[in-house]
Amino acid sequence: MKYNICEANLRTLTEKLARLSAKLVKIGAAPVTFQVVGQSDQPSETDASKLIRYYDLEVEGVTPKAN
């Protein structure tokens, strides 16, 4: 799936996805993969003179199933 993530939140999200992937590998499941595939600058909702950078993040993974 493709997500549009604000630059301020990108680092936190990628760190959490990396931790999730490590946990999945530890239990023998396929890891979550993610990649930045683009970016765009959009005007701030509160101040139109400011631009906020958004990144397009593509995330792929399979939901693990309990046996």
C-alpha positions as CSV (number, residue, x, y, z in Angstrom):
1,M,0.0,0.0,0.0
2,K,1.1,3.5,-0.6
3,Y,0.9,6.2,2.1
4,N,1.5,9.9,2.1
5,I,3.5,10.7,5.3
6,C,4.4,14.2,6.6
7,E,8.2,14.8,6.8
8,A,7.9,15.4,10.6
9,N,6.5,11.9,11.1
10,L,8.6,9.9,8.6
11,R,11.5,9.1,10.9
12,T,9.3,7.8,13.7
13,L,7.2,5.7,11.3
14,T,10.3,4.1,9.7
15,E,11.8,3.3,13.1
16,K,8.5,1.6,14.2
17,L,8.3,-0.3,10.9
18,A,11.9,-1.5,11.3
19,R,11.1,-2.7,14.9
20,L,8.0,-4.5,13.6
21,S,10.0,-6.2,10.9
22,A,12.6,-7.4,13.4
23,K,9.8,-8.9,15.6
24,L,8.2,-10.6,12.6
25,V,11.5,-12.2,11.5
26,K,12.1,-13.3,15.1
27,I,8.8,-15.3,15.1
28,G,9.5,-16.7,11.6
29,A,7.1,-14.5,9.6
30,A,7.9,-12.4,6.5
31,P,9.2,-8.9,7.4
32,V,7.4,-5.7,6.4
33,T,9.2,-3.8,3.6
34,F,9.0,-0.1,3.0
35,Q,10.5,2.3,0.6
36,V,10.1,6.1,-0.1
37,V,9.0,6.3,-3.7
38,G,8.3,10.0,-4.1
39,Q,7.7,13.4,-2.4
40,S,5.6,16.5,-2.7
41,D,5.4,19.9,-1.1
42,Q,1.9,21.1,-0.1
43,P,0.8,24.3,1.6
44,S,0.3,24.3,5.3
45,E,-3.3,24.1,6.4
46,T,-2.7,26.9,9.0
47,D,-0.4,29.1,7.0
48,A,-0.6,29.0,3.2
49,S,2.8,30.7,2.8
50,K,4.5,27.7,4.4
51,L,5.1,24.4,2.5
52,I,5.1,21.0,4.2
53,R,7.0,18.2,2.6
54,Y,5.2,14.8,2.3
55,Y,6.8,11.6,1.3
56,D,5.1,8.7,-0.6
57,L,5.9,5.6,1.3
58,E,5.2,2.2,-0.2
59,V,4.7,-0.5,2.5
60,E,4.4,-4.2,1.7
61,G,3.9,-7.2,4.0
62,V,1.7,-10.1,4.9
63,T,-0.4,-10.4,8.0
64,P,0.9,-13.2,10.1
65,K,-1.7,-15.9,11.1
66,A,-1.7,-17.9,14.3
67,N,-1.9,-21.6,13.9
